[in-house]
Amino acid sequence: MEEYIGECFMCHRPVYCLNGFLDGVVLEGKLYCFECAESRLEN
């Protein structure tokens, strides 16, 4: 099952919940895709 959650705060890519698991990360109350979250945490 795939459910739209929102869009990435940085790149605006859609983020989904896939089979009950968020396909992204919430940092400081903002939703990020995995790629943007990783780059944000590296900086």
ModelCIF file with pLDDT and N, C-alpha, C, O atoms, coordinates in Angstrom:
data_MODEL
#
_entry.id   MODEL 
#
_entity.id                         1 
_entity.type                       polymer 
_entity.pdbx_number_of_molecules   1 
#
_entity_poly.entity_id                      1 
_entity_poly.type                           'polypeptide(L)' 
_entity_poly.nstd_linkage                   no 
_entity_poly.nstd_monomer                   no 
_entity_poly.pdbx_seq_one_letter_code       MEEYIGECFMCHRPVYCLNGFLDGVVLEGKLYCFECAESRLEN 
_entity_poly.pdbx_seq_one_letter_code_can   MEEYIGECFMCHRPVYCLNGFLDGVVLEGKLYCFECAESRLEN 
_entity_poly.pdbx_strand_id                 A 
#
loop_
_entity_poly_seq.entity_id 
_entity_poly_seq.num 
_entity_poly_seq.mon_id 
_entity_poly_seq.hetero 
1 1  MET n 
1 2  GLU n 
1 3  GLU n 
1 4  TYR n 
1 5  ILE n 
1 6  GLY n 
1 7  GLU n 
1 8  CYS n 
1 9  PHE n 
1 10 MET n 
1 11 CYS n 
1 12 HIS n 
1 13 ARG n 
1 14 PRO n 
1 15 VAL n 
1 16 TYR n 
1 17 CYS n 
1 18 LEU n 
1 19 ASN n 
1 20 GLY n 
1 21 PHE n 
1 22 LEU n 
1 23 ASP n 
1 24 GLY n 
1 25 VAL n 
1 26 VAL n 
1 27 LEU n 
1 28 GLU n 
1 29 GLY n 
1 30 LYS n 
1 31 LEU n 
1 32 TYR n 
1 33 CYS n 
1 34 PHE n 
1 35 GLU n 
1 36 CYS n 
1 37 ALA n 
1 38 GLU n 
1 39 SER n 
1 40 ARG n 
1 41 LEU n 
1 42 GLU n 
1 43 ASN n 
#
_struct_asym.id          A 
_struct_asym.entity_id   1 
#
loop_
_ma_qa_metric.id 
_ma_qa_metric.mode 
_ma_qa_metric.name 
_ma_qa_metric.software_group_id 
_ma_qa_metric.type 
1 global pLDDT . pLDDT 
2 local  pLDDT . pLDDT 
#
_ma_qa_metric_global.metric_id      1 
_ma_qa_metric_global.metric_value   95.33 
_ma_qa_metric_global.model_id       1 
_ma_qa_metric_global.ordinal_id     1 
#
loop_
_ma_qa_metric_local.label_asym_id 
_ma_qa_metric_local.label_comp_id 
_ma_qa_metric_local.label_seq_id 
_ma_qa_metric_local.metric_id 
_ma_qa_metric_local.metric_value 
_ma_qa_metric_local.model_id 
_ma_qa_metric_local.ordinal_id 
A MET 1  2 90.00 1 1  
A GLU 2  2 94.00 1 2  
A GLU 3  2 97.00 1 3  
A TYR 4  2 98.00 1 4  
A ILE 5  2 97.00 1 5  
A GLY 6  2 98.00 1 6  
A GLU 7  2 98.00 1 7  
A CYS 8  2 98.00 1 8  
A PHE 9  2 98.00 1 9  
A MET 10 2 97.00 1 10 
A CYS 11 2 98.00 1 11 
A HIS 12 2 98.00 1 12 
A ARG 13 2 97.00 1 13 
A PRO 14 2 98.00 1 14 
A VAL 15 2 98.00 1 15 
A TYR 16 2 98.00 1 16 
A CYS 17 2 97.00 1 17 
A LEU 18 2 95.00 1 18 
A ASN 19 2 95.00 1 19 
A GLY 20 2 93.00 1 20 
A PHE 21 2 96.00 1 21 
A LEU 22 2 97.00 1 22 
A ASP 23 2 96.00 1 23 
A GLY 24 2 97.00 1 24 
A VAL 25 2 96.00 1 25 
A VAL 26 2 96.00 1 26 
A LEU 27 2 94.00 1 27 
A GLU 28 2 92.00 1 28 
A GLY 29 2 95.00 1 29 
A LYS 30 2 97.00 1 30 
A LEU 31 2 98.00 1 31 
A TYR 32 2 97.00 1 32 
A CYS 33 2 97.00 1 33 
A PHE 34 2 96.00 1 34 
A GLU 35 2 96.00 1 35 
A CYS 36 2 96.00 1 36 
A ALA 37 2 96.00 1 37 
A GLU 38 2 95.00 1 38 
A SER 39 2 94.00 1 39 
A ARG 40 2 89.00 1 40 
A LEU 41 2 87.00 1 41 
A GLU 42 2 89.00 1 42 
A ASN 43 2 81.00 1 43 
#
loop_
_atom_site.group_PDB 
_atom_site.id 
_atom_site.type_symbol 
_atom_site.label_atom_id 
_atom_site.label_alt_id 
_atom_site.label_comp_id 
_atom_site.label_asym_id 
_atom_site.label_entity_id 
_atom_site.label_seq_id 
_atom_site.pdbx_PDB_ins_code 
_atom_site.Cartn_x 
_atom_site.Cartn_y 
_atom_site.Cartn_z 
_atom_site.occupancy 
_atom_site.B_iso_or_equiv 
_atom_site.pdbx_formal_charge 
_atom_site.auth_seq_id 
_atom_site.auth_comp_id 
_atom_site.auth_asym_id 
_atom_site.auth_atom_id 
_atom_site.pdbx_PDB_model_num 
ATOM 1   N N  . MET A 1 1  ? 0.841  -1.183 0.000  1.00 90.00 ? 1  MET A N  1 
ATOM 2   C CA . MET A 1 1  ? 0.000  0.000  0.000  1.00 90.00 ? 1  MET A CA 1 
ATOM 3   C C  . MET A 1 1  ? 0.882  1.240  0.000  1.00 90.00 ? 1  MET A C  1 
ATOM 4   O O  . MET A 1 1  ? 1.887  1.288  0.708  1.00 90.00 ? 1  MET A O  1 
ATOM 5   N N  . GLU A 1 2  ? 0.518  2.223  -0.775 1.00 94.00 ? 2  GLU A N  1 
ATOM 6   C CA . GLU A 1 2  ? 1.290  3.454  -0.904 1.00 94.00 ? 2  GLU A CA 1 
ATOM 7   C C  . GLU A 1 2  ? 0.365  4.634  -0.627 1.00 94.00 ? 2  GLU A C  1 
ATOM 8   O O  . GLU A 1 2  ? -0.683 4.778  -1.258 1.00 94.00 ? 2  GLU A O  1 
ATOM 9   N N  . GLU A 1 3  ? 0.764  5.474  0.321  1.00 97.00 ? 3  GLU A N  1 
ATOM 10  C CA . GLU A 1 3  ? -0.050 6.631  0.677  1.00 97.00 ? 3  GLU A CA 1 
ATOM 11  C C  . GLU A 1 3  ? 0.804  7.892  0.631  1.00 97.00 ? 3  GLU A C  1 
ATOM 12  O O  . GLU A 1 3  ? 1.863  7.953  1.254  1.00 97.00 ? 3  GLU A O  1 
ATOM 13  N N  . TYR A 1 4  ? 0.346  8.886  -0.100 1.00 98.00 ? 4  TYR A N  1 
ATOM 14  C CA . TYR A 1 4  ? 1.056  10.157 -0.204 1.00 98.00 ? 4  TYR A CA 1 
ATOM 15  C C  . TYR A 1 4  ? 1.029  10.873 1.146  1.00 98.00 ? 4  TYR A C  1 
ATOM 16  O O  . TYR A 1 4  ? -0.033 11.032 1.748  1.00 98.00 ? 4  TYR A O  1 
ATOM 17  N N  . ILE A 1 5  ? 2.202  11.303 1.620  1.00 97.00 ? 5  ILE A N  1 
ATOM 18  C CA . ILE A 1 5  ? 2.324  12.001 2.897  1.00 97.00 ? 5  ILE A CA 1 
ATOM 19  C C  . ILE A 1 5  ? 2.530  13.501 2.684  1.00 97.00 ? 5  ILE A C  1 
ATOM 20  O O  . ILE A 1 5  ? 1.911  14.320 3.364  1.00 97.00 ? 5  ILE A O  1 
ATOM 21  N N  . GLY A 1 6  ? 3.388  13.852 1.751  1.00 98.00 ? 6  GLY A N  1 
ATOM 22  C CA . GLY A 1 6  ? 3.682  15.262 1.486  1.00 98.00 ? 6  GLY A CA 1 
ATOM 23  C C  . GLY A 1 6  ? 4.864  15.353 0.540  1.00 98.00 ? 6  GLY A C  1 
ATOM 24  O O  . GLY A 1 6  ? 5.209  14.380 -0.129 1.00 98.00 ? 6  GLY A O  1 
ATOM 25  N N  . GLU A 1 7  ? 5.485  16.527 0.486  1.00 98.00 ? 7  GLU A N  1 
ATOM 26  C CA . GLU A 1 7  ? 6.639  16.686 -0.386 1.00 98.00 ? 7  GLU A CA 1 
ATOM 27  C C  . GLU A 1 7  ? 7.862  17.086 0.425  1.00 98.00 ? 7  GLU A C  1 
ATOM 28  O O  . GLU A 1 7  ? 7.754  17.686 1.495  1.00 98.00 ? 7  GLU A O  1 
ATOM 29  N N  . CYS A 1 8  ? 9.020  16.743 -0.106 1.00 98.00 ? 8  CYS A N  1 
ATOM 30  C CA . CYS A 1 8  ? 10.289 17.056 0.537  1.00 98.00 ? 8  CYS A CA 1 
ATOM 31  C C  . CYS A 1 8  ? 10.438 18.565 0.658  1.00 98.00 ? 8  CYS A C  1 
ATOM 32  O O  . CYS A 1 8  ? 10.179 19.301 -0.294 1.00 98.00 ? 8  CYS A O  1 
ATOM 33  N N  . PHE A 1 9  ? 10.853 19.018 1.826  1.00 98.00 ? 9  PHE A N  1 
ATOM 34  C CA . PHE A 1 9  ? 11.020 20.444 2.098  1.00 98.00 ? 9  PHE A CA 1 
ATOM 35  C C  . PHE A 1 9  ? 12.058 21.077 1.169  1.00 98.00 ? 9  PHE A C  1 
ATOM 36  O O  . PHE A 1 9  ? 11.927 22.243 0.797  1.00 98.00 ? 9  PHE A O  1 
ATOM 37  N N  . MET A 1 10 ? 13.095 20.306 0.790  1.00 97.00 ? 10 MET A N  1 
ATOM 38  C CA . MET A 1 10 ? 14.178 20.864 -0.024 1.00 97.00 ? 10 MET A CA 1 
ATOM 39  C C  . MET A 1 10 ? 13.952 20.715 -1.526 1.00 97.00 ? 10 MET A C  1 
ATOM 40  O O  . MET A 1 10 ? 14.031 21.698 -2.263 1.00 97.00 ? 10 MET A O  1 
ATOM 41  N N  . CYS A 1 11 ? 13.672 19.495 -1.988 1.00 98.00 ? 11 CYS A N  1 
ATOM 42  C CA . CYS A 1 11 ? 13.605 19.259 -3.440 1.00 98.00 ? 11 CYS A CA 1 
ATOM 43  C C  . CYS A 1 11 ? 12.184 19.118 -3.958 1.00 98.00 ? 11 CYS A C  1 
ATOM 44  O O  . CYS A 1 11 ? 11.976 19.013 -5.167 1.00 98.00 ? 11 CYS A O  1 
ATOM 45  N N  . HIS A 1 12 ? 11.202 19.115 -3.064 1.00 98.00 ? 12 HIS A N  1 
ATOM 46  C CA . HIS A 1 12 ? 9.776  19.035 -3.416 1.00 98.00 ? 12 HIS A CA 1 
ATOM 47  C C  . HIS A 1 12 ? 9.376  17.718 -4.076 1.00 98.00 ? 12 HIS A C  1 
ATOM 48  O O  . HIS A 1 12 ? 8.341  17.643 -4.739 1.00 98.00 ? 12 HIS A O  1 
ATOM 49  N N  . ARG A 1 13 ? 10.191 16.685 -3.897 1.00 97.00 ? 13 ARG A N  1 
ATOM 50  C CA . ARG A 1 13 ? 9.849  15.349 -4.384 1.00 97.00 ? 13 ARG A CA 1 
ATOM 51  C C  . ARG A 1 13 ? 8.748  14.773 -3.496 1.00 97.00 ? 13 ARG A C  1 
ATOM 52  O O  . ARG A 1 13 ? 8.783  14.989 -2.284 1.00 97.00 ? 13 ARG A O  1 
ATOM 53  N N  . PRO A 1 14 ? 7.775  14.051 -4.046 1.00 98.00 ? 14 PRO A N  1 
ATOM 54  C CA . PRO A 1 14 ? 6.727  13.465 -3.209 1.00 98.00 ? 14 PRO A CA 1 
ATOM 55  C C  . PRO A 1 14 ? 7.297  12.413 -2.265 1.00 98.00 ? 14 PRO A C  1 
ATOM 56  O O  . PRO A 1 14 ? 8.167  11.631 -2.647 1.00 98.00 ? 14 PRO A O  1 
ATOM 57  N N  . VAL A 1 15 ? 6.799  12.401 -1.031 1.00 98.00 ? 15 VAL A N  1 
ATOM 58  C CA . VAL A 1 15 ? 7.208  11.423 -0.027 1.00 98.00 ? 15 VAL A CA 1 
ATOM 59  C C  . VAL A 1 15 ? 5.972  10.593 0.325  1.00 98.00 ? 15 VAL A C  1 
ATOM 60  O O  . VAL A 1 15 ? 4.894  11.137 0.565  1.00 98.00 ? 15 VAL A O  1 
ATOM 61  N N  . TYR A 1 16 ? 6.143  9.276  0.351  1.00 98.00 ? 16 TYR A N  1 
ATOM 62  C CA . TYR A 1 16 ? 5.040  8.351  0.575  1.00 98.00 ? 16 TYR A CA 1 
ATOM 63  C C  . TYR A 1 16 ? 5.277  7.518  1.827  1.00 98.00 ? 16 TYR A C  1 
ATOM 64  O O  . TYR A 1 16 ? 6.398  7.407  2.324  1.00 98.00 ? 16 TYR A O  1 
ATOM 65  N N  . CYS A 1 17 ? 4.209  6.947  2.313  1.00 97.00 ? 17 CYS A N  1 
ATOM 66  C CA . CYS A 1 17 ? 4.245  5.915  3.333  1.00 97.00 ? 17 CYS A CA 1 
ATOM 67  C C  . CYS A 1 17 ? 4.063  4.606  2.571  1.00 97.00 ? 17 CYS A C  1 
ATOM 68  O O  . CYS A 1 17 ? 3.039  4.405  1.918  1.00 97.00 ? 17 CYS A O  1 
ATOM 69  N N  . LEU A 1 18 ? 5.055  3.711  2.653  1.00 95.00 ? 18 LEU A N  1 
ATOM 70  C CA . LEU A 1 18 ? 5.018  2.451  1.913  1.00 95.00 ? 18 LEU A CA 1 
ATOM 71  C C  . LEU A 1 18 ? 4.840  1.296  2.889  1.00 95.00 ? 18 LEU A C  1 
ATOM 72  O O  . LEU A 1 18 ? 5.736  0.999  3.679  1.00 95.00 ? 18 LEU A O  1 
ATOM 73  N N  . ASN A 1 19 ? 3.691  0.653  2.830  1.00 95.00 ? 19 ASN A N  1 
ATOM 74  C CA . ASN A 1 19 ? 3.390  -0.489 3.697  1.00 95.00 ? 19 ASN A CA 1 
ATOM 75  C C  . ASN A 1 19 ? 3.596  -0.174 5.173  1.00 95.00 ? 19 ASN A C  1 
ATOM 76  O O  . ASN A 1 19 ? 4.079  -1.016 5.929  1.00 95.00 ? 19 ASN A O  1 
ATOM 77  N N  . GLY A 1 20 ? 3.233  1.031  5.581  1.00 93.00 ? 20 GLY A N  1 
ATOM 78  C CA . GLY A 1 20 ? 3.320  1.414  6.985  1.00 93.00 ? 20 GLY A CA 1 
ATOM 79  C C  . GLY A 1 20 ? 4.630  2.056  7.392  1.00 93.00 ? 20 GLY A C  1 
ATOM 80  O O  . GLY A 1 20 ? 4.797  2.411  8.559  1.00 93.00 ? 20 GLY A O  1 
ATOM 81  N N  . PHE A 1 21 ? 5.570  2.218  6.461  1.00 96.00 ? 21 PHE A N  1 
ATOM 82  C CA . PHE A 1 21 ? 6.870  2.819  6.771  1.00 96.00 ? 21 PHE A CA 1 
ATOM 83  C C  . PHE A 1 21 ? 7.052  4.109  5.976  1.00 96.00 ? 21 PHE A C  1 
ATOM 84  O O  . PHE A 1 21 ? 6.843  4.134  4.763  1.00 96.00 ? 21 PHE A O  1 
ATOM 85  N N  . LEU A 1 22 ? 7.439  5.166  6.660  1.00 97.00 ? 22 LEU A N  1 
ATOM 86  C CA . LEU A 1 22 ? 7.667  6.451  6.015  1.00 97.00 ? 22 LEU A CA 1 
ATOM 87  C C  . LEU A 1 22 ? 8.890  6.355  5.113  1.00 97.00 ? 22 LEU A C  1 
ATOM 88  O O  . LEU A 1 22 ? 9.961  5.939  5.554  1.00 97.00 ? 22 LEU A O  1 
ATOM 89  N N  . ASP A 1 23 ? 8.731  6.735  3.858  1.00 96.00 ? 23 ASP A N  1 
ATOM 90  C CA . ASP A 1 23 ? 9.817  6.702  2.880  1.00 96.00 ? 23 ASP A CA 1 
ATOM 91  C C  . ASP A 1 23 ? 10.512 8.062  2.870  1.00 96.00 ? 23 ASP A C  1 
ATOM 92  O O  . ASP A 1 23 ? 10.706 8.668  1.816  1.00 96.00 ? 23 ASP A O  1 
ATOM 93  N N  . GLY A 1 24 ? 10.880 8.525  4.052  1.00 97.00 ? 24 GLY A N  1 
ATOM 94  C CA . GLY A 1 24 ? 11.537 9.809  4.210  1.00 97.00 ? 24 GLY A CA 1 
ATOM 95  C C  . GLY A 1 24 ? 11.887 10.010 5.675  1.00 97.00 ? 24 GLY A C  1 
ATOM 96  O O  . GLY A 1 24 ? 11.873 9.066  6.465  1.00 97.00 ? 24 GLY A O  1 
ATOM 97  N N  . VAL A 1 25 ? 12.204 11.264 6.031  1.00 96.00 ? 25 VAL A N  1 
ATOM 98  C CA . VAL A 1 25 ? 12.645 11.587 7.382  1.00 96.00 ? 25 VAL A CA 1 
ATOM 99  C C  . VAL A 1 25 ? 12.001 12.901 7.799  1.00 96.00 ? 25 VAL A C  1 
ATOM 100 O O  . VAL A 1 25 ? 11.840 13.810 6.984  1.00 96.00 ? 25 VAL A O  1 
ATOM 101 N N  . VAL A 1 26 ? 11.635 12.995 9.071  1.00 96.00 ? 26 VAL A N  1 
ATOM 102 C CA . VAL A 1 26 ? 11.140 14.254 9.622  1.00 96.00 ? 26 VAL A CA 1 
ATOM 103 C C  . VAL A 1 26 ? 12.240 14.813 10.517 1.00 96.00 ? 26 VAL A C  1 
ATOM 104 O O  . VAL A 1 26 ? 12.618 14.190 11.509 1.00 96.00 ? 26 VAL A O  1 
ATOM 105 N N  . LEU A 1 27 ? 12.753 15.993 10.163 1.00 94.00 ? 27 LEU A N  1 
ATOM 106 C CA . LEU A 1 27 ? 13.779 16.677 10.940 1.00 94.00 ? 27 LEU A CA 1 
ATOM 107 C C  . LEU A 1 27 ? 13.268 18.054 11.315 1.00 94.00 ? 27 LEU A C  1 
ATOM 108 O O  . LEU A 1 27 ? 12.866 18.832 10.450 1.00 94.00 ? 27 LEU A O  1 
ATOM 109 N N  . GLU A 1 28 ? 13.282 18.353 12.600 1.00 92.00 ? 28 GLU A N  1 
ATOM 110 C CA . GLU A 1 28 ? 12.852 19.656 13.097 1.00 92.00 ? 28 GLU A CA 1 
ATOM 111 C C  . GLU A 1 28 ? 11.469 20.039 12.566 1.00 92.00 ? 28 GLU A C  1 
ATOM 112 O O  . GLU A 1 28 ? 11.221 21.200 12.243 1.00 92.00 ? 28 GLU A O  1 
ATOM 113 N N  . GLY A 1 29 ? 10.580 19.060 12.479 1.00 95.00 ? 29 GLY A N  1 
ATOM 114 C CA . GLY A 1 29 ? 9.211  19.305 12.044 1.00 95.00 ? 29 GLY A CA 1 
ATOM 115 C C  . GLY A 1 29 ? 9.014  19.459 10.546 1.00 95.00 ? 29 GLY A C  1 
ATOM 116 O O  . GLY A 1 29 ? 7.928  19.832 10.102 1.00 95.00 ? 29 GLY A O  1 
ATOM 117 N N  . LYS A 1 30 ? 10.058 19.175 9.753  1.00 97.00 ? 30 LYS A N  1 
ATOM 118 C CA . LYS A 1 30 ? 9.966  19.286 8.294  1.00 97.00 ? 30 LYS A CA 1 
ATOM 119 C C  . LYS A 1 30 ? 10.216 17.926 7.674  1.00 97.00 ? 30 LYS A C  1 
ATOM 120 O O  . LYS A 1 30 ? 11.028 17.145 8.171  1.00 97.00 ? 30 LYS A O  1 
ATOM 121 N N  . LEU A 1 31 ? 9.509  17.645 6.580  1.00 98.00 ? 31 LEU A N  1 
ATOM 122 C CA . LEU A 1 31 ? 9.595  16.362 5.891  1.00 98.00 ? 31 LEU A CA 1 
ATOM 123 C C  . LEU A 1 31 ? 10.656 16.432 4.791  1.00 98.00 ? 31 LEU A C  1 
ATOM 124 O O  . LEU A 1 31 ? 10.663 17.357 3.978  1.00 98.00 ? 31 LEU A O  1 
ATOM 125 N N  . TYR A 1 32 ? 11.558 15.433 4.777  1.00 97.00 ? 32 TYR A N  1 
ATOM 126 C CA . TYR A 1 32 ? 12.619 15.352 3.771  1.00 97.00 ? 32 TYR A CA 1 
ATOM 127 C C  . TYR A 1 32 ? 12.633 13.965 3.153  1.00 97.00 ? 32 TYR A C  1 
ATOM 128 O O  . TYR A 1 32 ? 12.313 12.984 3.823  1.00 97.00 ? 32 TYR A O  1 
ATOM 129 N N  . CYS A 1 33 ? 13.003 13.875 1.869  1.00 97.00 ? 33 CYS A N  1 
ATOM 130 C CA . CYS A 1 33 ? 13.281 12.567 1.276  1.00 97.00 ? 33 CYS A CA 1 
ATOM 131 C C  . CYS A 1 33 ? 14.613 12.090 1.856  1.00 97.00 ? 33 CYS A C  1 
ATOM 132 O O  . CYS A 1 33 ? 15.348 12.886 2.440  1.00 97.00 ? 33 CYS A O  1 
ATOM 133 N N  . PHE A 1 34 ? 14.931 10.819 1.705  1.00 96.00 ? 34 PHE A N  1 
ATOM 134 C CA . PHE A 1 34 ? 16.161 10.277 2.288  1.00 96.00 ? 34 PHE A CA 1 
ATOM 135 C C  . PHE A 1 34 ? 17.407 10.982 1.762  1.00 96.00 ? 34 PHE A C  1 
ATOM 136 O O  . PHE A 1 34 ? 18.330 11.252 2.532  1.00 96.00 ? 34 PHE A O  1 
ATOM 137 N N  . GLU A 1 35 ? 17.451 11.286 0.463  1.00 96.00 ? 35 GLU A N  1 
ATOM 138 C CA . GLU A 1 35 ? 18.634 11.913 -0.123 1.00 96.00 ? 35 GLU A CA 1 
ATOM 139 C C  . GLU A 1 35 ? 18.889 13.308 0.461  1.00 96.00 ? 35 GLU A C  1 
ATOM 140 O O  . GLU A 1 35 ? 20.023 13.641 0.805  1.00 96.00 ? 35 GLU A O  1 
ATOM 141 N N  . CYS A 1 36 ? 17.848 14.106 0.569  1.00 96.00 ? 36 CYS A N  1 
ATOM 142 C CA . CYS A 1 36 ? 18.005 15.458 1.114  1.00 96.00 ? 36 CYS A CA 1 
ATOM 143 C C  . CYS A 1 36 ? 18.307 15.425 2.610  1.00 96.00 ? 36 CYS A C  1 
ATOM 144 O O  . CYS A 1 36 ? 19.072 16.255 3.101  1.00 96.00 ? 36 CYS A O  1 
ATOM 145 N N  . ALA A 1 37 ? 17.725 14.489 3.331  1.00 96.00 ? 37 ALA A N  1 
ATOM 146 C CA . ALA A 1 37 ? 17.993 14.363 4.766  1.00 96.00 ? 37 ALA A CA 1 
ATOM 147 C C  . ALA A 1 37 ? 19.453 13.999 4.988  1.00 96.00 ? 37 ALA A C  1 
ATOM 148 O O  . ALA A 1 37 ? 20.103 14.532 5.887  1.00 96.00 ? 37 ALA A O  1 
ATOM 149 N N  . GLU A 1 38 ? 19.966 13.086 4.165  1.00 95.00 ? 38 GLU A N  1 
ATOM 150 C CA . GLU A 1 38 ? 21.361 12.694 4.291  1.00 95.00 ? 38 GLU A CA 1 
ATOM 151 C C  . GLU A 1 38 ? 22.291 13.856 4.004  1.00 95.00 ? 38 GLU A C  1 
ATOM 152 O O  . GLU A 1 38 ? 23.255 14.065 4.741  1.00 95.00 ? 38 GLU A O  1 
ATOM 153 N N  . SER A 1 39 ? 22.027 14.618 2.951  1.00 94.00 ? 39 SER A N  1 
ATOM 154 C CA . SER A 1 39 ? 22.884 15.759 2.622  1.00 94.00 ? 39 SER A CA 1 
ATOM 155 C C  . SER A 1 39 ? 22.776 16.857 3.681  1.00 94.00 ? 39 SER A C  1 
ATOM 156 O O  . SER A 1 39 ? 23.759 17.542 3.963  1.00 94.00 ? 39 SER A O  1 
ATOM 157 N N  . ARG A 1 40 ? 21.596 17.029 4.265  1.00 89.00 ? 40 ARG A N  1 
ATOM 158 C CA . ARG A 1 40 ? 21.406 18.032 5.312  1.00 89.00 ? 40 ARG A CA 1 
ATOM 159 C C  . ARG A 1 40 ? 22.178 17.660 6.565  1.00 89.00 ? 40 ARG A C  1 
ATOM 160 O O  . ARG A 1 40 ? 22.774 18.525 7.207  1.00 89.00 ? 40 ARG A O  1 
ATOM 161 N N  . LEU A 1 41 ? 22.172 16.384 6.919  1.00 87.00 ? 41 LEU A N  1 
ATOM 162 C CA . LEU A 1 41 ? 22.877 15.929 8.114  1.00 87.00 ? 41 LEU A CA 1 
ATOM 163 C C  . LEU A 1 41 ? 24.394 15.947 7.931  1.00 87.00 ? 41 LEU A C  1 
ATOM 164 O O  . LEU A 1 41 ? 25.127 16.070 8.912  1.00 87.00 ? 41 LEU A O  1 
ATOM 165 N N  . GLU A 1 42 ? 24.878 15.826 6.691  1.00 89.00 ? 42 GLU A N  1 
ATOM 166 C CA . GLU A 1 42 ? 26.321 15.880 6.423  1.00 89.00 ? 42 GLU A CA 1 
ATOM 167 C C  . GLU A 1 42 ? 26.855 17.287 6.580  1.00 89.00 ? 42 GLU A C  1 
ATOM 168 O O  . GLU A 1 42 ? 28.026 17.464 6.916  1.00 89.00 ? 42 GLU A O  1 
ATOM 169 N N  . ASN A 1 43 ? 26.031 18.289 6.346  1.00 81.00 ? 43 ASN A N  1 
ATOM 170 C CA . ASN A 1 43 ? 26.500 19.701 6.411  1.00 81.00 ? 43 ASN A CA 1 
ATOM 171 C C  . ASN A 1 43 ? 26.429 20.243 7.787  1.00 81.00 ? 43 ASN A C  1 
ATOM 172 O O  . ASN A 1 43 ? 26.782 21.401 8.013  1.00 81.00 ? 43 ASN A O  1 
#
